[in-house]
Amino acid sequence: MTHTASFSGVLDAARQIAGAAVRTPLIESPALNAHLGGRVLIKAETLQAAGAFKFRGAWNRISRLTDAEKARGVVAYSSGNHAQAVAAAAKRMGTSAIIVMPADSPRVKVEGVIAFGGEVRSYDRWSESREAIGEEIARTRGSVLVRPFDDPFIIEGQGTCGLEILEQADAPIDQLLCGASGGGLIAGINLAFAERSPDTQTWAVEPAAYDDTRRSLEAGERMTYPAGAAPSICDALMSDRPGELTFPINRRLSGVLTVTDAEVAEAVRYAFRTLKLVVEPGGAVSLAALLAGKVAAAGRTTAIVLSGGNIDPALFAAIIEDRFTPGAPA
């Protein structure tokens, strides 16, 4: 029987990841609340194992491997956070991991994979297909392909983030903002909120030039972003289209907000200076949307997910020292 992502699966994933993944805190900043005129509940997935929410799904999938599957290892494709999460989970499970990563991935993410014992296979994201490369490696080596979002166990694992938010919040949540690439995290969150907090508005946030989820929801079918889009500092959010499994779940979204690289840089800077958190650009888009006024926050309780903290040191230094210029090298 084919496994389908569901709320009961999210509950099962919460049991599966307990003791392996971090139950990250839901925090508030009086300064941010005062600035926006409402309450903001911040889910700090920057403090998750391997530095991003991705470990939830990776562990939920890899910890279920049979002994025979573990003997053959796993393969994954990712710009960095799923890559590190899979490598970390594989190491803890005693299996090998090959990670297909873009040649322009931040060095900190590549080094993270290697530090966890993963083998990196680089590719050109503009001319090669990471899916084709990953599937070929899986066929050749008999490895288990651990997809970044189009896997029900991955979606359910990410959904534990939303489940925790609802368990940790001390008041009803009016709206939730979360970054979206392939849509695995926001899909998992939507499974939890549809069951436990159906009146909460859920918003996906994307880089302005990589708004495939927004385009897809408007068109009613999976769409890509425009050809020739300039690279974004949000390297974690550059998947070319929503997932086949995630898109139907995310139809319940209230909408999609988009943010520019300049707005994201301001959010990274604010997170460091005011929240005292290190957040990577792709992980800061929900905060960027709030700070830029893309959705009303005054008089409301808003939950946001800071989804990762694996930022290139040079880029981070340029942003916090006000030396970053969108579209130019750090």
GIDA-V188209 format. One record per run of one state. SS is the DSSP state (@ for helix, = for strand, . for the rest). FROM is the first residue (numbers start at 1). LEN is the number of residues. If there is no record, write none. Layout:
SS:FROM:LEN
SS:FROM:LEN
This chain:
.:1:6
@:7:11
=:18:1
.:19:2
=:21:1
.:22:4
=:26:2
.:28:2
@:30:7
.:37:2
=:39:6
@:45:3
.:48:1
@:49:3
=:52:1
.:53:1
@:54:9
.:63:4
@:67:6
.:73:1
=:74:4
.:78:3
@:81:13
.:94:3
=:97:6
.:103:4
@:107:9
.:116:3
=:119:5
.:124:6
@:130:12
.:142:2
=:144:2
.:146:6
@:152:17
.:169:6
=:175:5
.:180:4
@:184:13
.:197:4
=:201:7
.:208:4
@:212:8
.:220:4
=:224:1
.:225:10
@:235:3
.:238:3
=:241:1
.:242:2
@:244:9
.:253:2
=:255:5
.:260:1
@:261:15
.:276:5
@:281:11
.:292:9
=:301:6
.:307:1
=:308:1
.:309:4
@:313:8
.:321:10
